[in-house]
Amino acid sequence: MENRVSTTDARRTFSELLKGVQMGRRYLITSNGRAIARLIPPGTDERWREAARARLLTRLRAQRALRSTKMRWTRDDLYEK
């Protein structure tokens, strides 16, 4: 089970949250009631990573590729000078 923590509380008690994570606790960081991040021990649950990856790939596949005949970029245009 995850403990819900607001971003304000997470900032204020970050070191305590990290100690909790070291002991195996999980935290769900929220902003305005919406989940924005999870603090979990490393390597404990690869399902989160795989689920996030699957959602990202699904979203990217659903997007149309942009093709513009007006703009032709060169490789040099893509790099800062």
N, C-alpha and C positions, 0 to 999 in steps of 0.2 A: 504494500500500500504506500502511496505517496502522500507526503505532507504538502499542503498548499501553502505557498509563501508569496506575499506580494513583492514586487520589485523594490519597494521602499524598505521593507523588512529584510529582504535579501541583501541589499547594500549595507544596511546597518549591522547585520549579524553574519556577514559572509564567512568569517573565520569559524564561527560556531557551526554553520552549515557544512563547511568542509570537514570539520571533526565528525559531524554526524554521518557524512558520506563515507569517511574512513571506517566507521563502525557498521556500514552496510545500509544506512538509511537512504531513502530516495526523496527528492523534493521536486515539486512542480512549481515553477516560478510563473506568477501571473501578473498581468498588467491590465487594469480596468476590468478584472474578472475573466480575462481571456488568457489561456495558457500560451506562454511564449518560449519557455525553455524547461529543460529537465536537468537536474543534478543527480547523477547516479554513479555508483562506483564503476570504474573502467572495466570493460570486458564482461560485465554481469549479464547483459541482455542484448545480444546482437539483433534481436527482433526489431527494436526501435530503429536501428540504423537501416536495416533491410526494408522496413516499412516506409521510412522516409525516402529512401532511394527509389523504391517502387512508385511512390506518389509523385516524386519529381519527374521520373521518366515518363509516367503516364501523362502528366501535364505537358511536358515538352513534346511528346508525340502528338498531342491534340492541337498544338499551336501550328498555325500555317507558317511556312517559311516566307520570309520577306524577300521579295524580288523587286528591285527598283531599277528601272532603266535610266532614271535621271542621275543616279549617283554611281559612279564607278570609282571605287577606292583602290589605291595602290597599296602595296605592302608598307611603303614609307608613311602613308597617311595614318596607318594604324598605330604607329609608334611615336612616343613623345620625342621631341628633339631637344 
